[in-house]
Amino acid sequence: MIFGRFRKRKAEPEIEEVLPPEQEAEQIAKEIKADSAAEKEQVDIKDKKQRIDYIQRLYEGIQEAKNQNEQIKKEYAEVTSHLKDIQLMDQALDEDKVVVLQTASAIDQLMKERDYLKKRRYKFNDAQRQAMENFETTAADDVKKLKNFEDYQIKVKNDLHQLESEKQLLKSDKRDIINKQGTLRVVSKVLAGILLVFALLMLTIRLAFEVDVTVPVIATAAFAFLVLLVIMWEARANRTDMVITERKCNRAISLLNRVKIKYVNNTRTIDYMCMKYRVRNATELEFVYDQYQRAKREWARKRESVYMLNEKKDILVAELKKMGVKDAEIWCTQVQAIIEPKEMVEVRHDLNTRRQKLRSQIDYNTGIMQDFIGELERIRDIREEYAKDVEEVLAKSKEMNPEK
């Protein structure tokens, strides 16, 4: 075409600052509200198709946040139970505390003797060993889970970058369309000016020289008419492109928000599991777990005081259960916390840190749910027709996913 659909400029790659995963997750979490607000403004609620799609996306976001919270709350309940056990131990009678302290001291001594017999350097530190002892029953499953989370993290991050690039490209396309419309306006004004000058010139020639200018005038008018058709065609095509680009941009933002929510939850889950086992990634956790299992097999051959140690542990568990402690068995590997108040403070601090992280995740997902539910309520209140659409989408989704 004469004025040609200007060639789309490729979005220049932006140099992104590399942040630690947790900080990056926090930053993305902050972006989600802004993107959600942008999507809210750009969705045409009056358009039934856009409205239904928007309601469906809100419902899916609520369900995903709800499922995340259900998983997190299980771990949160375990941590809270452990903190309650510490409180029960603090509130126990003095005579019961003496028995527990003496038993814990005996266990500590036996464990030191046992450790002396199995002196050997293994490729994991004390904190990792303590974590493996505390969570030995779930460590093997957690290795697989952390691997899956990290594999999923790569996929989600790739999707995140791809959708972000797509969003930037669509924004660039919108700027191109606006620029083309501006160019058409300038060309129209220039053409109008040229025609005006030409008309004055023809009129002057006609009056001054009495020359027949009919043919030039008709030719010029025909040319102007053709150019005007091209300009109108281009302007109409630009408006169509703008509508299509806006829809694509809205969808890209919606998908980007969903991926960001997944990325934030997945990143925080990985961070929590790494903190829980004092490792940096799944590869290290698998290595530490294998080393710990090998060490256990070697220690088993060197134990000479197993009977007495188990006997003392049974006594400790029984005494703790008399106090009402729920997870009494775990204290057999944390006797230093019973003996040394400073160690108990560290254990409590560690549990509070874990619970705070889990609480933060729960609050984050709850906030997402409240925002999306609030948006659904806002749509309900606009018109009765919109409220019916909300009910239809919810009913249909519940039929398709009755377990939810």
Secondary structure by P-SEA (a helix, b strand, c coil): ccccccccccccccccccccaaaaaaaaaaaaaaaaaaaaaacccccaaaaaaaaaaaaaaaaaaaaaaaaaaaaaaaaaaaaaaaaaaaaccaaaaaaaaaaaaaaaaaaaaaaaaacccccccaaaaaaaaaccccaaaaaaaaaaaaaaaaaaaaaaaaaaaaaaaaaaaaaaaaaaaaaaaaaaaaaaaaaaaaaaaaaaaaaaccccaaaaaaaaaaaaaaaaaaaaaaaaaaaaaaaaaaaaaaaaaaaaaaaaaaaaaaaaaaaaaaaaaccccaaaaaaaaaaaaaaaaaaaacccaaaaaaaaaaaaaaaaaaacccccccccccaaaaacaaaaaaaaaaaaaaaaaaaaaaaaaaaaaaaaaaaaaaaaaacaaaaaaaaaaaaaaaaacccc
